Amino acid sequence: NAVMSLPPPSQNQQFCNVSALDAGSARAPLAWILEGVPDDVKITLPALAFLLRHSTKADAFLLDLGIRKDWQALPPGLMSRITDTMQFEIFVEQDAVEALVKGGVQLSDVTHVCYSHLHFDHIGDSAPFKQSQFVVGEPARAIVSNGYPTNPNGIVPIDLLPEGRTTFLDPAGWPALGPFPHALDFYGDGSLYVVDAGSGHMPGHLNVLARTSADGGWIYLAGDSAHDWRIIKGEGKVGRHGIFGCAHMNVEETEQHLARIRTLMEKNPRVRVLLAHDKPWYEENKGGPAFLPGKIESL
């Protein structure tokens, strides 16, 4: 079905060079993610960020910031839920800022910081990015204005999104792209699309689909659409746990979005799909050329 395939490259097609950043990790109960797992089984998930550099513009688009170095400074209500109730252990050897600098990128070179969504292991620390434009889904507005400390139970700091430098994206009017009902051609040249991931994981969840070559390679950065490949492959089901809870707010919507990602992969053999917490990919590529200053090879 041609409708489900992605637009072919045009002449002199622009694309993005995509690099992974190692920005912390969290050890979590697998039962929070996957159905039918004993409570004491833990999994260590990387928190990945991705830098997408446009092939001709001097633009650098950073998707997510991972976990902040001083994660103990997260809102106290959130901290107790993560570490006590959900039994997460958090590790940050380096944060996204350090990964960028180590990879030879100045923070002032980062033109856009896009948050896939506002969970603690994606928002990092926005403060060092003094010049970047921030890009988030429209529902982020209410979450931040209800942030900590104004709301003692807020899940994000109230000053997370810089005034005057934040764009709230509402996907309602975006056209369809491949299997996805709504996608925004971010630069207007078919190099990078912001995809509406629905509100299955969390309201305002965004994914990114970018071309990785002039001749038809792509990458799909799926954020938290799933935390485990077994769920995408249909080898496991989304966990719903009495104590740890569920990784997604709406499991049915999550499954609908995952079905679209499956279609994307089936109809477009040159799309590499990566999760924000892609453990198998991370273990294979850690410390290698896919990470800044290198780049992820195009399919």
ABEGO torsion letter per residue (X at the ends): XAAABBBBBBBGBBBBBBBBBBBEBBBBBAAAABBGBBAABBBBBBBBBBBBBBAABABBBBBEAEBBABAAABBAAAAAAAAAAAGBBBBBABBAAAAAAAAGBBAAABABBBBABABAAAAEBAAABAABBBBBBAAAAAAAAABOAABAABABBAAABBBGABBBBBAAABBBBEABABBBBAAGAGABBBBBAEAAABBGBBBBBBBABAAGBBBBBAEAABABAAAAAGABBBBBBAAAEBABABAAAAAAAAAAAAAAAAABAABBBBBAABAAAAAAABGBAABOABBBBBX
